[in-house]
Amino acid sequence: MTHTVHPYAHRLGIIRDWKSRWFAANPKQYRENVMIDASIRRFLKKRLRGMYVTSVEIERNRNSIRILIKTSRPGMVIGRGGEGSIKLSKEIAAAAMKVKGAPRLPVKLDIEEVRSPESQAPVVAYMIAEGLEKRQTFRRVLKQTVEKVMANRDVQGVRIGISGRLGGAEMSRQEEIKRGRVPLQTIRADIDFAKEQAYLPYGVIGVKVWIYRGDIFADAKKS
């Protein structure tokens, strides 16, 4: 029997790098470090919802924690005169300190702008969830989003799946739409995957997005 593997984890160490990178971390504090990273990610997922964040990377050394936030709308995160980023770094430090036994480390925040947000699965997933929360019909949202994604020249294929009480129906069901190729078995295939939830009065609708952006070869990666 086959197993469904996360497209990101499936390619770790081949065409993907780890999203948490620790340098000279104390091995005795491994448990605390994992819990701190998880609490930071949970906090940022809730805090930065709607800011079109594509990924959060955490780098840790003995003296500090560096957090790299990649977003297509950096102005929303940074705020006027950098106020937003200063406030956010303080909130992240407070969220990390809630973990029992967590060492007090300064948090450095880096915000990076992402070009062509339509080729990023987290952004596309949020766009779909946003459309559903605005009470648009799910078929129209799916069709419009797929056309918008396929108009991007970096994208070679897209697959979107939604499930839940679609259209307010009593019984939940699944719907899927696909354009182009999405080769999940090919390890060199650059496939971006994301999950999102749309919160509606009659329940939660889950959204999954796969975007295929061509193959990554070792020579191209080195150059």
QUISUL-V219750 format. One record per residue. N is the residue number from 1. RES is the residue in one small letter. OMEGA is omega as a letter, one per 30 degrees, with the letter a starting at -180 (NA if undefined). Layout:
N_RES_OMEGA + N_RES_OMEGA
This chain:
1_m_a + 2_t_l + 3_h_l + 4_t_a + 5_v_l + 6_h_a + 7_p_l + 8_y_a + 9_a_a + 10_h_a + 11_r_a + 12_l_l + 13_g_l + 14_i_l + 15_i_a + 16_r_l + 17_d_l + 18_w_a + 19_k_l + 20_s_a + 21_r_a + 22_w_l + 23_f_l + 24_a_l + 25_a_a + 26_n_a + 27_p_l + 28_k_a + 29_q_a + 30_y_a + 31_r_a + 32_e_a + 33_n_l + 34_v_a + 35_m_l + 36_i_l + 37_d_a + 38_a_a + 39_s_l + 40_i_a + 41_r_l + 42_r_a + 43_f_a + 44_l_l + 45_k_l + 46_k_a + 47_r_a + 48_l_l + 49_r_a + 50_g_l + 51_m_l + 52_y_l + 53_v_a + 54_t_l + 55_s_l + 56_v_l + 57_e_a + 58_i_l + 59_e_a + 60_r_l + 61_n_a + 62_r_a + 63_n_a + 64_s_l + 65_i_l + 66_r_a + 67_i_l + 68_l_l + 69_i_l + 70_k_a + 71_t_l + 72_s_l + 73_r_a + 74_p_a + 75_g_l + 76_m_a + 77_v_a + 78_i_a + 79_g_a + 80_r_l + 81_g_l + 82_g_a + 83_e_a + 84_g_a + 85_s_l + 86_i_l + 87_k_a + 88_l_a + 89_s_l + 90_k_l + 91_e_l + 92_i_l + 93_a_l + 94_a_l + 95_a_l + 96_a_a + 97_m_l + 98_k_l + 99_v_a + 100_k_l + 101_g_a + 102_a_l + 103_p_l + 104_r_a + 105_l_l + 106_p_a + 107_v_l + 108_k_a + 109_l_l + 110_d_a + 111_i_a + 112_e_a + 113_e_l + 114_v_l + 115_r_l + 116_s_a + 117_p_a + 118_e_l + 119_s_a + 120_q_a + 121_a_l + 122_p_l + 123_v_a + 124_v_l + 125_a_l + 126_y_l + 127_m_l + 128_i_l + 129_a_l + 130_e_l + 131_g_l + 132_l_l + 133_e_l + 134_k_l + 135_r_l + 136_q_l + 137_t_a + 138_f_a + 139_r_l + 140_r_l + 141_v_a + 142_l_a + 143_k_a + 144_q_a + 145_t_l + 146_v_l + 147_e_l + 148_k_a + 149_v_a + 150_m_l + 151_a_l + 152_n_a + 153_r_l + 154_d_a + 155_v_l + 156_q_l + 157_g_l + 158_v_l + 159_r_a + 160_i_l + 161_g_l + 162_i_l + 163_s_a + 164_g_l + 165_r_a + 166_l_a + 167_g_a + 168_g_a + 169_a_a + 170_e_a + 171_m_a + 172_s_l + 173_r_a + 174_q_l + 175_e_a + 176_e_l + 177_i_a + 178_k_l + 179_r_l + 180_g_a + 181_r_l + 182_v_a + 183_p_a + 184_l_a + 185_q_a + 186_t_a + 187_i_l + 188_r_l + 189_a_l + 190_d_a + 191_i_l + 192_d_a + 193_f_l + 194_a_l + 195_k_l + 196_e_l + 197_q_l + 198_a_a + 199_y_a + 200_l_a + 201_p_a + 202_y_l + 203_g_a + 204_v_l + 205_i_a + 206_g_a + 207_v_l + 208_k_a + 209_v_l + 210_w_l + 211_i_l + 212_y_a + 213_r_l + 214_g_a + 215_d_l + 216_i_l + 217_f_a + 218_a_a + 219_d_a + 220_a_a + 221_k_a + 222_k_a + 223_s_NA
